[in-house]
Structures are given as structure tokens and as C-alpha cells.
Amino acid sequence: MPAPSNPFKAALREQRFQLGLWVALASPYAAEVVSGSGYDWLLIDGEHAPNDLPLLSAQFRAVAASASHPIVRLPVGDTALIKQALDVGVQTLLIPMVESVEQARELVRATRYPPHGIRGVGAALARASEFGRITDYLHTANDQICLLLQIESRAGLAAVDEIAALEGVDGLFIGPSDLAADMGYLGSPGHPEVRAAIIDAFARIEKAGKARGIMTLDLAQARDYRDLGADFMAIGTDVTSLVRATQVLRQEFSGEESPEVNKLESGY
Ligand SMILES: O=C(O)C(=O)C[C@H](O)[C@@H](O)CO
């Protein structure tokens, strides 16, 4: 019995666009609520949400029970954290702040069992192998891992070609907020120079045959990114959706003229 197949990885390989949402409420219950909203994938955020591994795992399980594919973003590209996440059953990882091919190469190795990598062997204890019940897990797990690396700085942009060329890197995700900040446009992910950098990066990622990912909280920008070739894209978050919905509801009831939206959304 092999490791479970990864439908998100298959969709990227077949170039089927995947629509996603950020999940940052750090609540398995909230993740389960959102998992019924019809997104192809949900990003469980271990970087900017107050998540530890047990809480990430609980949210992962809540989403995995739905038709949405759970992707976990770790706070950092750390071999030990990657090992723990894969052992709880995560098959698609998003790693932030990748800036060199050397860093990317080590991240690929951290997701693979020897001889192709350095992932520690603990499958007998791991939920990923159904606690040893998937008897061929060790020899079939590698192929179902989907590794997505974040390019969100000028250094990362400079390394896009080498990183995208690496075997074991399935997609590159452009982080517009941090990229804008690094480019000197803090709070302006929609700046024309940031958009130009995204267009250039998308072209290089596509040339390498890898998937192009991005996220935005602006629907017009989302349609632009889709037209520019995004293969997987998040178009909002649970947190900002909750802020907006509850704020607008009160304002509309109170008859306030123009419901104030969350100004942070523009800079996210
Ligand atoms: O830099 C970015 O943009 C991202 O990586 C996405 C943000 O971190 C996400 O948390 C939305 O704010």
C-alpha cells in the first residue's frame, strides 16, 4: 500500500489552476468552517499566525477531511520542522523567505528520504504512514511531496532561475508584501515596479516548467495575476474576511454612509 497521492501536486503537473485561501485564525474549528467554502487549497499559516505544530496538525486534519487540499506554511525552512510536518501527514509545504539555490537545495533534501535526501526515518510513529499501516510509505512518500518555495526579496528574484531548475521544487510562490517591502515599497504590493518584478519572475518560473504561485487581497489584482499566468493563487484570508464582514455588517445596520473596509488589506 503506497503513500496517499497528492491531488494538488497532480493538478499543478496537469496545469489545472488552483484557487486558494489563507487560513490564519489558528483554529481547527475555523479551518473546518472555511474548508466547506469550495477552495481548491487552504494555506494553514505557521509563519504569521500563532500556530505551533500540534495546532497546525489539528487544522491540517480538519481541512484534509474536506475537498480542499491543506498546504502548510512553516515559519522557516528548517529541516527538523519539515520532518515533523511531513510525519503528521502534510504533503504540500510552503517555505517562506527562500533566497538562494543552496537554501533551496537543502529544503528539497529535507523533504526526501535517503538516498535522495536527509528526511529522518520515523514512519512507524508517523500519522503520515497511518502509524506504520502504510507498509510501503518509505519507498513511495517522496513522489507525493509537493514543495513550494517563496520568492519575496530581491535576492530571491536574482536566484529564481537556479531555484526553479532544481529537481524537487514543484512551484515558486511570489510573496508580494515582503517583496514590496524589500524593494522599498513597504505596504504597496501593487506598486508598478513590484508588478513588473512579478511578471518577470512568472516568465522565468514558467520557462523552467514549474508552477507560479501568488496571493492578493484585491480581486482586481487577482484577476490581473491570473491573466499574467498564476497557476495557484490565494485571493483572501479568513482573518481579513472576518474583519471586513463583521465591520461592514455593523456599519450597514447603523446606516453609515460608506462602510469602512480594513485599510490594512491594501498593504497586507
Ligand atoms: O509576502 C507576502 O505577500 C506573503 O508571503 C503573503 C503574506 O505573508 C500573507 O500572510 C498575507 O499577509
The ligand as an SDF file (V2000), in Angstrom:
LIG
                    3D

 12 11  0  0  0  0  0  0  0  0999 V2000
    4.8480   38.3980    1.2390 O   0  0  0  0  0  0  0  0  0  0  0  0
    3.6730   38.0440    1.0560 C   0  0  0  0  0  0  0  0  0  0  0  0
    2.8070   38.6990    0.4320 O   0  0  0  0  0  0  0  0  0  0  0  0
    3.2780   36.7420    1.6090 C   0  0  0  0  0  0  0  0  0  0  0  0
    4.1350   35.9070    1.8670 O   0  0  0  0  0  0  0  0  0  0  0  0
    1.8420   36.5440    1.9340 C   0  0  0  0  0  0  0  0  0  0  0  0
    1.6050   37.1370    3.3020 C   0  0  0  0  0  0  0  0  0  0  0  0
    2.5930   36.6620    4.1850 O   0  0  0  0  0  0  0  0  0  0  0  0
    0.2580   36.6950    3.8630 C   0  0  0  0  0  0  0  0  0  0  0  0
    0.4080   36.4710    5.2220 O   0  0  0  0  0  0  0  0  0  0  0  0
   -0.7870   37.7560    3.7210 C   0  0  0  0  0  0  0  0  0  0  0  0
   -0.4580   38.8490    4.5060 O   0  0  0  0  0  0  0  0  0  0  0  0
  1  2  2  0
  2  3  1  0
  2  4  1  0
  4  5  2  0
  4  6  1  0
  6  7  1  0
  7  8  1  0
  7  9  1  0
  9 10  1  0
  9 11  1  0
 11 12  1  0
M  END
$$$$
